[in-house]
C-alpha cells in the first residue's frame, strides 16, 4: 500500500532549499496474530512510518550547514490473511519519493509492503499401507523438517559512542542502526549468540570550528557495538536448523552528558531476537508394491 503525506518544516527550523537525503523505517503496533481462524475476516494493521530527512536551508547557519527533520506518520490498513495458528508480520519500505511544495512544506510518498510468515499445525498423511490385503511392499524412510520451538528474547543495550577528535556533538543528522550476527552456538538448553550493532552517524559540531568551510563542522562515525546474548531453551534436542531475526526498532541514538560532564553520543534501547528451531523427523512410507 501507499502512504502519502504532506510534511511541514517546523517553525524553529530554517526555510528549505534542497533535500539531500530521505530515508525511512516502518514499525508495526502488533507483530504477532494468534488463532486466525476466518480467512474472509479483514485484519486491522497499524503502525508508524518514520522518515528521516536531511535538507539544505536557504540561509546556511555556521553552526550546522544542513538540517535534519524526523517525522512519524501513523497508518492503518486492512488486509486478508490466511488461516493459521500464528501469523508473524513484517513491514518493509520498498520506495520513498518526495516533492518539494515550497520552502515550508514537502510531500512524502512511500510504498510499504507487509510480509507474513504463517505457522499452522498440519498432520502429514503419507501412504503407509492397505488394510486386509496381502501385499508385497517396498518401504523407504522419508525425512522432513518440522518446527520444534519458537521464542523471543530481549537484550537491553546502553553504550557510549566517543565523538571524533575530541569534538563536541551538537546535533545528530543521520542515525542509521542495524543488527548483524557474528556466530552462534546452540545446545539443548541455550543459545549463545554473538553479534554487533552497526552504526552510521553523521553529526555537526556544538560550536563551529571553521566559518569559511562549513563542511569542516560535520563528522561521520562508523562504529560496531559488539554484544553477547544468552537465550534459554527448553529441551531443544536433535535440532537441525536455527533461524534468527532481529528487531532493532527499540534502539535509539541521542546526545547526552557523560559522567565527566562532556557531551557524548549514547546508544540505548532493546534488541528483540526471534528464534525458530527446527528438527528432522523420519517416517516409513511405501514406495512400491504388488499383489501376489
C-alpha positions, -999 to 999 in steps of 0.1 A, spaced: 0 0 0 10 36 -5 13 63 23 12 99 10 15 128 35 24 165 35 52 173 60 56 209 73 91 223 82 89 231 120 88 268 129 121 266 147 139 254 116 151 274 86 134 275 52 140 245 29 161 249 -2 170 213 -12 165 178 2 198 158 3 187 125 19 154 109 28 153 75 44 127 57 64 117 27 85 84 11 93 73 -1 128 41 -21 134 20 -18 165 13 -55 166 37 -80 151 20 -113 160 -15 -125 154 -27 -157 171 -55 -182 162 -67 -165 130 -95 -189 120 -115 -170 94 -99 -163 61 -126 -138 50 -121 -115 80 -103 -82 75 -75 -76 99 -65 -41 110 -28 -35 108 -14 -2 122 19 13 128 42 43 122 62 53 91 94 70 104 110 94 80 145 110 83 150 140 61 182 160 56 180 193 38 200 224 29 184 256 42 180 288 22 205 306 45 230 281 59 239 285 96 276 284 105 266 261 134 252 235 111 251 238 73 224 210 69 193 204 89 175 172 99 138 166 103 124 134 119 87 127 110 64 99 123 34 92 101 8 69 116 -10 45 93 -38 19 95 -46 -7 68 -69 -36 64 -59 -69 47 -70 -105 44 -48 -132 60 -47 -170 56 -60 -192 84 -31 -200 107 -23 -208 144 2 -179 144 10 -152 119 41 -130 122 40 -97 104 69 -77 90 69 -43 74 93 -30 47 96 2 28 101 -5 -9 104 30 -22 103 66 -10 96 96 -32 92 133 -24 82 166 -39 91 200 -25 59 221 -24 75 252 -11 102 263 14 80 253 43 64 220 30 73 189 11 52 158 2 63 123 10 51 92 -9 62 58 5 54 24 -9 51 -1 20 49 -39 19 36 -61 47 51 -96 46 36 -125 66 51 -157 79 24 -183 88 26 -212 112 0 -239 113 -2 -274 127 -5 -299 99 -9 -337 100 13 -353 74 -7 -380 57 16 -404 37 9 -438 21 17 -463 48 -2 -494 37 -35 -510 27 -56 -529 52 -68 -565 48 -48 -570 17 -18 -593 11 8 -571 -5 45 -573 -11 58 -537 -5 90 -518 -6 94 -493 22 117 -463 24 123 -436 50 112 -401 43 130 -372 61 112 -339 67 117 -308 89 92 -296 115 92 -265 137 103 -275 172 103 -243 192 96 -206 187 105 -179 212 118 -143 216 144 -128 239 150 -92 248 185 -77 253 190 -42 268 218 -21 253 234 10 268 267 21 252 285 54 248 300 64 214 330 86 215 330 116 191 358 122 166 389 141 176 375 155 209 348 173 190 315 181 209 284 168 191 258 194 187 231 177 166 227 142 151 219 144 114 219 108 103 213 78 126 215 45 108 213 14 130 213 -23 120 220 -56 138 241 -84 124 251 -119 137 287 -130 141 283 -165 153 261 -187 174 263 -219 195 231 -240 200 228 -265 228 199 -284 244 193 -257 270 206 -224 255 218 -204 225 249 -183 229 247 -156 203 275 -131 194 266 -101 172 272 -65 166 251 -33 162 264 -14 131 261 24 135 264 50 108 262 85 124 266 120 109 267 149 133 276 186 134 298 204 160 283 220 190 305 251 184 317 259 148 353 253 141 356 268 107 333 296 94 348 296 59 343 259 52 311 246 68 319 210 59 347 210 85 320 212 111 305 178 100 317 145 113 309 109 104 312 79 127 310 43 116 311 21 147 304 -15 157 290 -23 192 295 -60 200 271 -79 222 267 -114 235 232 -128 242 223 -159 261 189 -173 251 175 -201 273 158 -231 257 137 -260 269 148 -295 260 160 -285 225 174 -319 214 181 -331 179 179 -295 164 188 -295 127 184 -258 120 181 -225 138 169 -192 123 173 -158 140 158 -125 131 163 -92 149 141 -62 157 162 -31 163 133 -6 163 137 -1 200 173 12 197 178 50 199 208 73 195 209 106 214 233 132 227 237 132 265 262 142 292 288 117 303 299 112 339 328 137 332 303 163 321 312 162 284 286 158 256 287 123 242 266 101 219 246 74 236 231 42 222 203 29 243 173 6 240 163 -31 234 171 -56 207 144 -83 203 157 -116 189 132 -140 174 142 -177 174 129 -206 153 143 -241 160 137 -269 135 143 -307 138 143 -336 114 118 -364 115 118 -397 98 88 -418 86 84 -451 68 63 -449 36 55 -474 8 72 -465 -25 63 -497 -44 42 -528 -40 22 -556 -58 -5 -581 -50 8 -617 -50 
